[in-house]
Amino acid sequence: MKTTFRNPGISLCIRTTCCQIFNTCKSLSSLSDGSSSELYKKSAIFEGKINSIEGVRKEVEDVCCILESGPWGSAIENALSSLNEKPQPGLIIGVLRKLKDVNLAINYFRWTEKKTDQAHCPEAYNSLLILMARNKKFDCLEQVLEEMSMVGFGPSSNACIELVVSCVKSQKLREAFDIIQMMRKFKFRPAFSAYTTLIGALSAVFESDLMLTLFHQMQELGYEVSVHLFTTLIRVFAKEGRVDAALNLLDEMRSNCFEADVVLYNVCIDCFGKVGKVDMAWKFFHEMKAQGLVPDDVTFTSMIGVLCKSNRLQEAIELFELMEQDRKVPCAYAYNTMIMGYGSAGKFDEAYGLLERQKAKGSIPSVISYNCILTCLGKKGKVQEALRIFEDMKKDAVPNLPTYNILIDMLCKDGNLEDALRIQGAMKEAGLYPNVITVNIMIDRLCKAQKLDEAVSIFEGMDHKVCCPNEVTFCSLIDGLGKHGRVNDAYRLYEKMLDSDKIPNAVVYTSLIRNFFKCGRKEDGHKIYKEMLRRGCAPDLMLLNTYMDCVFKAGEIEKGRALFEEIKAQGFIPDVQSYSILIHCLVKAGFAHETYQLFHAMKEQGCILDTRAYNIVIDGFCKSGKVNKAYQLLEEMKSKGHQPTVVTYGSVIDGLSKIDRLDEAYMLLEEAKSQGIELNLVIYSSLIDGFGKVGRIDEAYLILEELMQKGLTPNTYTWNCLLDALVKAEEVDEALVCFKSMKDMNCPPNHITYSILINGLCKIRKFNKAFVLWQEMEKQWLKPNTITYTTMISGLAKAGNVAEAHGLFERFKANGGIPDSACYNAIIEGLSNANRATDAYKLFEETRRKGFNIHTKTCVVLLDALHKAECLEQAAIVGAVLKETAKSQHASKYW
């Protein structure tokens, strides 16, 4: 009989019949004076029932043996038919409960349905649902539920709970939610426990919206919700910072005549306080007392913790003292919280005093108390004091693994590997062995301190029998190596990670992609992304944003655009970071005009701009000429509570300066100063450039003076702005004085500096001085641009230094330079004036072949030189060109 009871279906039948036998036996015992024939009849009935049960049990086992003998097919069906042509519900239920294979059960379910030519009973359907739940296979679930709906009955409470619980256990919460919604679709009433189980599971992963949907469905179905259920929902909404939703639930709870209990108030105080709503937490604390509820230790400790974290230490102290009044046994948790508060505020003497006070009250501080102090000392960088406290604590408490981890963490942050290893040795002596958290702390901190060899040494020295590296270990070291240029080592470690059966996540791939691109190895970066997809690792939004940023910075503009579209294709909604990267990189690539369209799309999508996003969009507007729009966005930024930075002001000031709205730009400069913003050289240079371009030299000088008074040193660009302004105002001598000051301040001139001065000197016909600067520029190994060459060649030619001008012209071409029309005309005129008509004519022909315009004056000078040299044939050609030029000029004037 032992095997019979293993099957729940048969077990149920036996229990029922045994009860009947027991009850009948009782009645028989009272009939001891009855006839023996009646007793015989009843005994025969009982024996028949037992034989019937045994028969069903055997038939169930026979059917299961047939089903498990091979794949489903005609042979199986024939064998089942020969055993029982028309299976009864009891047999079907027994078989479904005994089978373990869902597909086999469904085949049998369908076969029996066809054989009996009638719908199955509710218990058969529920048995099938329970089997699906236990196997976690729901492919046919919707079809089965639909059939049940058509027949007119729904899943039992037990089946419903089994379906949800199986998904919860395997962490498939979304699937569990979908199952409940499927039941609602067919108008079924999911079990109360199914709802509460799933809501509890969803609260652990902060799926507040799904929880709220289920909660409202419970109310619609008429289930009575409890204060505990409200508390669960309020906790999650408050922890997510969704204060309005949490308060709405509180109001709803009160409108349903529920009274808040101490637990709910404690949850509200803790959760609202942790998201920065301290005043609201205080309100709950006082409201709780007004409602006649007595705050417990959790209430006080939560409120004290909230006040400490929000730097309202004095209020926390007052509340702690209130709690301590007339209290004989101190609350260790409250003491620990207060000690942490003092430590976070850097008031370590008060923290030590509290430890002594706790001892005086007969409560020995626990290891947690000391760990709180050590954590705070580590954050403040007080390493030596932490080591002293570590030695002192041994009188009261035994250091635990977190204690040693805290010390190792702060020593590694401090770059003190030797002492960190000493503490690790002390840990082993105390019978505690470094766990993977210890190793991860050491590796992470050493990587951040740029002690990569030491980090690698610790990784390689891990005893894999005692402590195996996990995904975090690999990730920390891969990222540390990659960030400091050791990408090959990082990739080798990634391969080792794969060999050890650890699955790299999106964080690992993000690090590898970013660091390969950073080292200029973009092809390897692309390969890593493809390898990630091939291995089945789904990219997250952060990875796609990072990859897009890297691709844009590598100059692959179209690929970057495609990645932005891929973010949407992967099912993500581009966030403010995605748009910021796209706009910033397009602006840098010369596509600033697209800023407005992208900004509009970002707003439509509901992105909340942060300071960085505002700065990027404002810069894009300024660079695309939409300065008014940038100005409006600056005002919006301030109204939204985002403080403009030096970057914000710099973009708008530069934009205004470029369109000659200099007074507004200067007013904005004054506003930035009044806000206490440290102005940089870029802003001052923008104003110097703007004032200089419109000839307001005095104001440009004043800006230069102000920046120097601020302790800033003008750079090459700043000086170039001023020099260009002076040259355009024909203050060339003043420009040369500034040039001397620039060199005196050890600011190196660049090719633009020399070009500005050479152009200025040539304009006032100081060609010799210009040539001196040219020679100086060449000594500095600076490469002149086309304009500088043209200016110098023209200047030398006009000064009569034709040989130098021609030599410079030929050198320019030999160095790969491409002379323009002005350059050709200048050298042709110079050679003609120097009676070098043949050389001039050769250049004349070269100019025509290149398709450049030849000035009328150039033709006249060359024609005169050719006549003097009696080059009549060449002169005739130049004359013809001169006539054509004159005709075309006349025609253009006429039209």
Residue pairs with C-beta under 8 A, 6 or more apart in sequence:
4 10
4 11
4 14
4 53
4 54
4 57
5 11
5 14
7 57
7 60
7 94
7 97
7 98
8 97
9 60
9 90
9 93
9 94
9 96
9 97
9 98
9 127
10 53
10 56
10 57
10 60
10 94
13 53
13 56
13 90
14 53
17 49
17 50
17 53
20 49
21 46
21 49
24 42
24 46
28 39
28 42
31 38
31 39
56 90
56 91
56 94
57 94
59 83
59 84
59 91
59 94
60 91
60 94
60 95
60 98
61 98
62 83
63 80
63 83
63 84
63 87
63 91
63 95
63 108
64 95
64 98
64 99
66 76
66 79
66 80
66 83
67 76
67 80
67 95
67 99
67 104
67 108
68 101
68 104
69 76
69 79
70 76
72 103
72 104
72 107
77 111
80 87
80 108
80 111
81 115
84 91
85 115
86 115
86 116
87 112
87 115
87 116
89 120
89 121
89 123
89 124
92 108
92 109
92 112
92 120
92 124
93 121
93 123
93 124
93 127
95 105
95 108
96 105
96 108
96 109
96 124
96 127
96 128
96 131
97 127
97 130
97 131
99 105
99 108
99 131
100 131
100 135
101 135
102 131
102 132
102 135
102 137
103 137
105 128
105 131
106 128
106 140
109 120
109 124
109 128
112 120
113 119
113 120
119 147
119 151
122 148
122 153
122 156
125 144
125 147
125 148
125 153
125 155
126 155
126 156
126 158
126 159
128 144
129 141
129 144
129 155
129 159
129 162
129 163
130 158
130 159
130 162
132 138
132 140
132 141
132 144
132 163
133 159
133 162
133 163
133 165
133 166
134 162
134 166
136 166
136 167
136 170
136 172
138 163
138 175
138 179
141 163
141 179
141 182
142 182
145 155
145 182
145 183
145 186
145 188
146 186
148 154
148 155
148 186
148 188
149 186
149 187
149 188
154 183
154 186
154 188
154 189
155 163
155 183
155 188
157 191
157 192
157 193
157 194
158 191
160 183
160 188
160 190
160 191
160 194
161 191
161 193
161 194
161 197
163 176
163 179
163 194
164 176
164 179
164 180
164 190
164 194
164 197
164 198
165 194
165 197
167 173
167 175
167 176
167 179
168 176
168 197
168 198
168 201
173 198
173 201
173 202
173 205
173 207
173 210
174 210
176 198
176 201
177 198
177 202
177 210
177 213
177 214
180 190
180 194
180 195
180 198
180 214
180 217
183 189
183 190
184 190
184 217
189 221
190 221
192 218
192 223
195 214
195 217
195 218
195 223
196 229
198 214
199 211
199 214
199 215
199 229
199 232
199 233
200 232
202 210
202 211
202 214
202 236
203 211
203 232
203 233
203 235
203 236
206 236
206 239
206 240
208 233
208 236
208 237
208 240
208 242
208 245
211 232
211 233
211 236
212 233
212 245
215 225
215 229
215 233
218 225
218 229
219 225
225 256
226 258
227 253
227 258
227 259
227 260
227 261
227 264
228 263
230 249
230 250
230 252
230 253
230 258
230 264
231 263
231 264
231 267
233 249
234 246
234 249
234 250
234 264
234 267
234 268
234 271
235 267
235 271
237 243
237 245
237 246
237 249
238 246
238 267
238 268
238 271
238 272
238 275
239 271
239 274
239 275
241 275
243 272
243 275
243 277
243 280
246 268
246 271
246 272
250 260
250 268
253 260
254 260
259 291
260 288
260 291
261 293
262 288
262 293
262 294
262 295
262 296
262 298
262 299
265 284
265 285
265 287
265 288
265 293
265 299
266 296
266 298
266 299
266 302
268 281
268 284
269 281
269 284
269 285
269 299
269 302
269 303
269 306
270 281
270 302
270 305
270 306
272 280
272 281
272 284
273 280
273 281
273 302
273 303
273 305
273 306
273 307
273 309
273 310
274 306
274 309
276 310
278 306
278 307
278 310
278 312
281 302
281 303
281 306
282 303
285 295
285 299
285 303
288 295
288 299
289 295
295 303
297 323
297 331
297 333
297 334
300 319
300 320
300 322
300 323
300 331
300 334
301 331
301 333
301 334
301 337
303 319
304 316
304 319
304 320
304 323
304 334
304 337
304 338
304 341
305 337
305 340
305 341
307 313
307 315
307 316
307 319
307 341
308 316
308 337
308 338
308 340
308 341
308 344
308 345
309 341
309 344
311 345
313 341
313 342
313 345
313 347
316 338
316 341
317 338
320 334
320 338
323 331
323 334
324 330
328 361
329 361
329 362
329 363
330 358
330 361
330 363
332 358
332 363
332 365
332 366
332 368
332 369
335 354
335 358
335 363
335 365
335 369
336 366
336 368
336 369
336 372
338 354
339 351
339 354
339 355
339 369
339 372
339 373
340 372
340 375
340 376
342 348
342 350
342 351
342 354
342 376
343 351
343 372
343 373
343 375
343 376
343 377
344 376
344 379
346 376
346 380
348 373
348 376
348 377
348 382
348 385
351 373
351 376
352 373
355 365
355 369
355 373
358 364
358 365
358 369
359 365
359 396
364 396
364 397
365 396
365 397
366 397
367 393
367 397
367 398
367 399
367 400
367 403
369 397
370 389
370 390
370 393
370 396
370 397
370 399
370 403
371 400
371 402
371 403
371 406
373 389
374 386
374 389
374 390
374 403
374 406
374 407
374 410
375 406
377 383
377 385
377 386
377 389
377 410
378 386
378 406
378 407
378 409
378 410
378 413
381 410
381 414
383 410
383 411
383 414
383 416
386 406
386 407
386 410
387 407
387 419
390 399
390 403
390 407
393 399
393 403
398 430
399 430
400 432
401 427
401 432
401 435
401 437
401 438
404 423
404 424
404 426
404 427
404 432
404 434
404 438
405 437
405 438
405 441
407 420
407 423
408 420
408 423
408 424
408 438
408 441
408 442
409 441
409 445
411 417
411 419
411 420
411 423
412 420
412 441
412 442
412 445
412 446
412 449
413 445
413 448
413 449
415 449
415 451
417 446
417 451
417 454
420 442
424 434
424 438
424 442
427 433
427 434
427 438
428 434
433 466
433 467
434 467
435 467
436 467
436 468
436 469
436 470
436 472
436 473
438 467
439 458
439 459
439 462
439 467
439 469
439 473
440 470
440 472
440 473
440 476
442 455
442 458
443 455
443 458
443 459
443 473
443 476
443 477
443 480
444 476
444 480
446 452
446 454
446 455
446 458
446 480
447 455
447 476
447 477
447 479
447 480
447 481
447 483
448 480
450 484
452 480
452 481
452 484
452 486
455 477
455 480
456 477
456 481
456 489
459 469
459 473
459 477
462 468
462 469
468 500
469 500
469 502
470 502
471 497
471 502
471 503
471 504
471 505
471 508
474 493
474 494
474 496
474 497
474 502
474 504
474 508
475 504
475 505
475 507
475 508
475 511
477 490
477 493
478 490
478 493
478 494
478 497
478 508
478 511
478 512
479 490
479 507
479 508
479 511
479 515
481 487
481 489
481 490
481 493
482 490
482 511
482 512
482 514
482 515
482 516
482 518
483 511
483 515
485 519
487 512
487 515
487 516
487 519
487 521
487 524
490 511
490 512
490 515
491 512
491 524
494 504
494 508
494 512
497 504
497 508
498 504
503 537
504 532
504 535
504 537
505 537
506 532
506 537
506 538
506 539
506 540
506 542
506 543
509 528
509 529
509 532
509 537
509 539
509 543
510 542
510 543
510 546
510 547
512 525
512 528
513 525
513 528
513 529
513 543
513 546
513 547
513 550
514 525
514 546
514 550
516 522
516 524
516 525
516 528
517 525
517 550
517 551
517 553
517 554
518 550
522 550
522 551
522 554
522 556
525 547
525 550
525 554
529 539
529 547
532 539
533 539
538 570
539 547
539 570
541 567
541 572
541 575
541 577
541 578
544 563
544 566
544 567
544 570
544 572
544 578
545 567
545 575
545 577
545 578
545 581
547 563
548 560
548 563
548 564
548 567
548 578
548 581
548 582
549 581
549 585
551 559
551 560
551 563
552 560
552 581
552 582
552 585
552 586
552 588
552 589
553 585
555 589
557 585
557 586
557 589
557 591
560 582
560 585
561 582
564 574
564 578
564 582
567 574
567 578
568 574
573 605
574 582
574 605
574 607
575 607
576 602
576 607
576 608
576 609
576 610
576 613
579 598
579 601
579 602
579 607
579 613
580 612
580 613
580 616
582 598
583 594
583 595
583 598
583 599
583 616
583 617
583 620
584 616
584 619
584 620
586 592
586 594
586 595
586 598
586 620
587 595
587 616
587 619
587 620
587 623
587 624
592 620
592 623
592 624
593 624
595 617
595 620
595 621
595 623
595 624
595 626
596 621
596 624
596 626
596 629
599 617
599 620
599 621
602 609
602 613
602 617
607 613
609 617
609 637
609 640
609 642
610 642
611 637
611 642
611 643
611 644
611 645
611 648
614 633
614 637
614 642
614 644
614 648
615 645
615 647
615 648
615 651
617 633
618 630
618 633
618 634
618 637
618 648
618 651
618 652
619 630
619 647
619 651
621 627
621 629
621 630
621 633
621 655
622 630
622 651
622 652
622 654
622 655
622 658
623 655
625 659
627 652
627 655
627 656
627 659
627 661
630 651
630 652
630 655
631 652
634 644
634 648
634 652
637 644
637 648
638 644
643 675
644 672
644 675
644 677
645 677
646 672
646 677
646 678
646 679
646 680
646 683
649 668
649 669
649 671
649 672
649 677
649 679
649 683
650 680
650 682
650 683
650 686
652 665
652 668
653 665
653 668
653 669
653 683
653 686
653 687
654 682
654 683
654 686
656 662
656 664
656 665
656 668
656 690
657 665
657 686
657 687
657 689
657 690
657 691
658 690
660 690
660 693
660 694
662 687
662 690
662 691
662 694
662 696
662 699
665 686
665 687
665 690
666 687
669 679
669 683
669 687
672 679
672 683
673 679
679 707
679 710
680 712
681 707
681 712
681 713
681 714
681 715
681 718
684 703
684 704
684 706
684 707
684 712
684 718
685 714
685 715
685 717
685 718
685 721
687 700
687 703
688 700
688 703
688 704
688 718
688 721
688 722
688 725
689 721
689 724
689 725
691 697
691 699
691 700
691 703
691 725
692 700
692 721
692 722
692 724
692 725
692 726
692 728
693 724
693 725
693 728
695 725
695 728
695 729
697 725
697 726
697 729
697 731
700 721
700 722
700 725
701 722
704 714
704 718
704 722
707 714
707 718
708 714
713 745
713 747
714 742
714 745
714 747
715 747
716 742
716 747
716 748
716 749
716 750
716 752
716 753
719 738
719 739
719 742
719 747
719 749
719 753
720 750
720 752
720 753
720 756
722 738
723 735
723 738
723 739
723 753
723 756
723 757
724 756
726 732
726 734
726 735
726 738
726 760
727 735
727 756
727 757
727 759
727 760
727 763
730 760
730 763
730 764
732 757
732 760
732 761
732 763
732 764
732 766
735 756
735 757
735 760
736 757
739 749
739 753
739 757
742 749
742 753
743 749
748 780
749 780
749 782
750 782
751 777
751 782
751 783
751 784
751 785
751 788
754 773
754 774
754 776
754 777
754 782
754 784
754 788
755 784
755 785
755 787
755 788
755 791
757 770
757 773
758 770
758 773
758 774
758 777
758 788
758 791
758 792
758 795
759 787
759 788
759 791
761 767
761 769
761 770
761 773
761 795
762 770
762 791
762 792
762 794
762 795
762 798
765 795
765 798
765 799
767 795
767 796
767 798
767 799
767 801
768 799
770 791
770 792
770 795
771 792
771 795
771 796
771 801
771 804
774 784
774 788
774 792
777 784
784 792
786 817
786 818
786 819
786 820
786 823
789 808
789 809
789 812
789 817
789 819
789 823
790 819
790 820
790 822
790 823
790 826
792 805
792 808
793 805
793 808
793 809
793 812
793 823
793 826
793 827
793 830
794 805
794 822
794 823
794 826
794 827
794 830
796 802
796 804
796 805
796 808
796 830
797 805
797 826
797 827
797 829
797 830
797 831
797 833
798 830
800 833
800 834
802 830
802 831
802 833
802 834
802 836
805 826
805 827
805 830
806 827
806 830
806 831
806 836
806 839
809 819
809 823
809 827
812 819
812 823
813 819
820 852
821 847
821 852
821 853
824 843
824 846
824 847
824 850
824 852
824 854
825 847
825 854
825 855
825 858
827 843
828 840
828 843
828 844
828 847
828 854
828 858
828 861
828 862
829 857
829 858
829 861
829 862
831 837
831 839
831 840
831 843
831 865
832 840
832 858
832 861
832 862
832 864
832 865
833 861
833 865
835 865
835 868
835 869
836 865
837 862
837 865
837 866
837 868
837 869
837 871
837 874
838 869
838 871
840 862
840 865
841 862
841 866
841 871
841 874
841 878
844 854
844 862
844 878
847 854
848 854
848 881
854 881
854 885
856 882
856 885
856 886
856 889
859 878
859 881
859 882
859 885
860 882
862 878
863 875
863 878
863 879
863 882
866 872
866 874
866 875
866 878
867 875
